Amino acid sequence: MRIVVDLDLCQGHGVCQDEAPAVFTVPKRGLVEIVDATPGDAERAAVEAAIRYCPTQALSIAEEGESAVKGTD
């Protein structure tokens, strides 16, 4: 899995950092920074929660060989 961020949508709420701190960081008055753009399966649930709860839907997952997929079911 590869994480994709749309910085035009990100408003720096920090929900992603709360859900997956090993993968995302949000500096004060800043936008999300991806610490690990290709996390392992151990982080998948946390990353999916970060994507699901992002208030601006700025995050998505792209599986190898696929385009970015917004949100998860």
Legacy VTK file of the C-alpha trace (Angstrom):
# vtk DataFile Version 3.0
C-alpha trace
ASCII
DATASET POLYDATA
POINTS 73 float
0.000 0.000 0.000
1.108 3.542 -0.746
-0.420 6.578 0.953
-1.437 9.548 -1.173
-2.222 13.001 0.223
-3.983 15.881 -1.512
-2.380 18.937 0.082
-4.982 21.171 -1.575
-7.613 19.497 0.634
-5.584 19.114 3.842
-6.329 21.705 6.512
-3.982 20.356 9.194
-6.627 19.032 11.604
-4.273 16.272 12.782
-6.817 13.455 12.911
-4.501 11.296 10.793
-1.682 11.801 13.280
-3.991 10.810 16.129
-5.023 7.619 14.330
-1.643 6.598 12.890
1.226 8.498 14.553
3.864 6.169 13.087
2.741 7.137 9.586
1.567 10.775 9.769
2.719 13.940 11.481
1.051 17.346 11.423
3.187 20.264 12.604
1.525 23.184 14.372
-0.057 25.404 11.729
1.042 23.022 9.025
-0.207 20.370 6.676
0.141 16.618 6.994
3.550 15.107 6.409
3.779 11.426 5.618
6.486 9.813 7.730
6.159 6.439 5.995
4.474 6.547 2.562
4.583 2.751 2.210
3.784 1.322 5.653
3.549 -2.401 6.251
0.429 -4.428 6.896
0.792 -3.885 10.651
-0.186 -0.230 10.110
-3.055 -0.886 7.678
-5.899 -0.632 10.216
-4.520 2.626 11.633
-4.023 4.102 8.153
-7.539 3.101 7.110
-8.917 4.790 10.248
-6.915 7.938 9.467
-8.361 7.991 5.958
-11.897 7.296 7.165
-11.863 10.040 9.806
-10.017 12.739 7.834
-12.500 15.645 7.879
-11.436 16.883 4.444
-10.893 13.479 2.772
-7.340 14.486 1.859
-5.896 10.979 2.244
-6.150 7.844 0.158
-4.444 4.500 -0.394
-3.011 3.327 -3.690
-2.245 -0.369 -3.885
0.696 -1.322 -6.058
-0.325 -0.923 -9.692
-3.548 0.978 -8.871
-4.669 4.576 -8.730
-5.440 6.131 -5.348
-8.574 4.829 -3.654
-10.478 7.386 -1.547
-11.834 6.129 1.755
-12.430 2.554 2.806
-15.582 0.531 3.311
LINES 1 74
73 0 1 2 3 4 5 6 7 8 9 10 11 12 13 14 15 16 17 18 19 20 21 22 23 24 25 26 27 28 29 30 31 32 33 34 35 36 37 38 39 40 41 42 43 44 45 46 47 48 49 50 51 52 53 54 55 56 57 58 59 60 61 62 63 64 65 66 67 68 69 70 71 72
